[in-house]
Amino acid sequence: MKAMERAEVRRAGATGVLTVDCDVHPHFKQGLKDLLPYLPSGWRRRLGVGLESSWSGDVYASRFSLPRNVMYINPVGALRRDSYPSDGSIPGSDPAYVREQLLEGAGVDRAILLGGDVFGLGALPDPDLAATVASAYNDWLTERWLEFDDRFRGALVVAPQDPALAAREIDRVAGRPGMVEVMLPLTNVLMGDRHYYPIYEAAERNGLPIGCHVNSVDGVFVKGPQLAGGVFTYYTEWHAALTEVYHANVISLVCQGVFERFPGLKVVIAEGGFAWLPDVLWRLDRNYQALRDEVPWLKRLPSQYVFDHIRFTTQPMPEPARPEHLATLCEVIDAGRTLLFSSDYPHWDFDHPAMALNRLPEAIRDRVRGENAAELFGDRL
Amino acid sequence: MTRHVVCRVDELPEGGRRIVDLGGRSIGVFRVDGRYYAVRNVCPHMGAPLCLGTIGGTMLPSEPHTYVYGLENRILRCPWHGYEFDLETGRPPFGTFPLRVRTYPVRVEGEELVVEA
């Protein structure tokens, strides 16, 4: 693997196309304690993150933790076993080791950081708590990561519960060097809903795409995105079904006319898959021909809004038994425009850039490797 | 193109339609708002008898979450899937997708209604 990694780095250099990894996860070393320096004292007290006992006793929620999947147990663990730094801390929590293993080791030229511990913020019932954690996270991300290596790029996180607070947070943080995206943790309100419009307006105003990512709380917390059909038993079922959330949200974004209202808005769907997309595009386009006058604000076929405004990250790369099936899929979804490479480092289902990109048709490999990302993020990349 | 006499003018009153066979093709002839239209009676989508559909208007392109109704009596909707065709052009209104149904010139010659098809 080492030899191949070095060859891949050289190849990237030779074509001049940067390898842009659009889904990398920084993690806290000690949970929310990492955010202590960035939290107002009143909230520190409220959350008890200094590890003093809170008022609520020792059993039920006696210590605050951010919402995440606590129901489905991944038998291989959620994190790469070879990604623990030498001091034994959590994978993704040491910027120096991420630099060594991902940037140097796997030949990644830019890593877009999506907070691995804040995916689930949308599931919190308290909008002020969620917004406070988001702000603290953004300050932590800036100081600990963006200022550490100029190949790290940040997705500032917002709390979706109160869109006015979220818009204010975007305006507060968007101008920092290295911020390239707004990460929007999802709730059980679909993305086309006007609830989110102040957030989209702020993202558009600041020239940042809205990114969303599998939320970890999907189908687990009441206020998180719900999964269709019912409640799964096993992690492998739950994980396979997580893409459902993005079927729903792509349909919602398009049909509610979000891209007519915010023509400069771009959306990145990270780790939400893309092999399901043809079905959604075909159904939407066919429906449009019969049902257009229900949504007459759509001036073009729904698929055209998707191709122009929504981007999808690659990991986990589909692995059909016959490679030509992946090539056909890429053709249907216009992958030369819509796909962005991602590794999901340091999570268990990581894709190495050399292996993942080489599965794609050669004609679009550099588009996916970095050219699409360069068009999306522009000078901020 | 062949000249076909469809019927006497007074046999197609305002708002009326006739489905006729002209040289082996089923064609619908309509009189709407004092104008005549002739349309191939086959939907280009799935072959439905298009001319059995309803005639009315449609929602005009609008701002998100608003409705503006217009083009009254210009739109023929397929009886199967509701696809819309502009009676003037045979195309979906606003050029939204690339299907087209054949339309034919209609004219009044004395007492007779004539279609070139």
HADDOCK unambig.tbl for C-alpha pairs under 7 A between the chains (distance, minus, plus):
assign (segid A and resid 257 and name CA) (segid B and resid 64 and name CA) 5.54 0.50 0.50
assign (segid A and resid 261 and name CA) (segid B and resid 64 and name CA) 6.73 0.50 0.50
assign (segid A and resid 289 and name CA) (segid B and resid 83 and name CA) 5.83 0.50 0.50
assign (segid A and resid 290 and name CA) (segid B and resid 81 and name CA) 5.91 0.50 0.50
assign (segid A and resid 290 and name CA) (segid B and resid 82 and name CA) 5.04 0.50 0.50
assign (segid A and resid 290 and name CA) (segid B and resid 83 and name CA) 4.56 0.50 0.50
assign (segid A and resid 293 and name CA) (segid B and resid 58 and name CA) 6.43 0.50 0.50
assign (segid A and resid 293 and name CA) (segid B and resid 59 and name CA) 5.08 0.50 0.50
assign (segid A and resid 296 and name CA) (segid B and resid 59 and name CA) 6.03 0.50 0.50
assign (segid A and resid 296 and name CA) (segid B and resid 60 and name CA) 6.36 0.50 0.50
assign (segid A and resid 296 and name CA) (segid B and resid 61 and name CA) 5.04 0.50 0.50
assign (segid A and resid 296 and name CA) (segid B and resid 62 and name CA) 5.96 0.50 0.50
assign (segid A and resid 297 and name CA) (segid B and resid 61 and name CA) 5.39 0.50 0.50
assign (segid A and resid 297 and name CA) (segid B and resid 62 and name CA) 4.76 0.50 0.50
assign (segid A and resid 297 and name CA) (segid B and resid 63 and name CA) 5.39 0.50 0.50
assign (segid A and resid 297 and name CA) (segid B and resid 64 and name CA) 4.98 0.50 0.50
assign (segid A and resid 299 and name CA) (segid B and resid 61 and name CA) 6.47 0.50 0.50
assign (segid A and resid 300 and name CA) (segid B and resid 96 and name CA) 5.89 0.50 0.50
assign (segid A and resid 301 and name CA) (segid B and resid 96 and name CA) 6.62 0.50 0.50
